[in-house]
């Protein structure tokens, strides 16, 4: 079965870029940096996957919120 990759949108949230795509029957949000003074995410934490677009984007934003508010945990 071929993988369907469809770029949906790129949103900025609290100094990070969120690229929302639909690939392999799942929604994916790739978190990238926009502002250099923001804490960085580990490579394994930069991609959030899920079955629902809104919920996946919400989880990515929550990951960013936690990173900014508690950088010592990462």
Rosetta blueprint (number, residue, H / E / L):
1 X L
2 X L
3 X L
4 X L
5 X E
6 X E
7 X E
8 X E
9 X E
10 X E
11 X E
12 X E
13 X E
14 X L
15 X L
16 X E
17 X E
18 X E
19 X E
20 X E
21 X E
22 X E
23 X E
24 X L
25 X L
26 X E
27 X E
28 X E
29 X E
30 X E
31 X E
32 X E
33 X E
34 X L
35 X L
36 X L
37 X L
38 X L
39 X L
40 X L
41 X L
42 X L
43 X H
44 X H
45 X H
46 X L
47 X E
48 X E
49 X E
50 X E
51 X L
52 X L
53 X H
54 X H
55 X H
56 X H
57 X H
58 X H
59 X H
60 X H
61 X H
62 X H
63 X H
64 X H
65 X H
66 X H
67 X H
68 X H
69 X H
70 X L
71 X H
72 X H
73 X H
74 X L
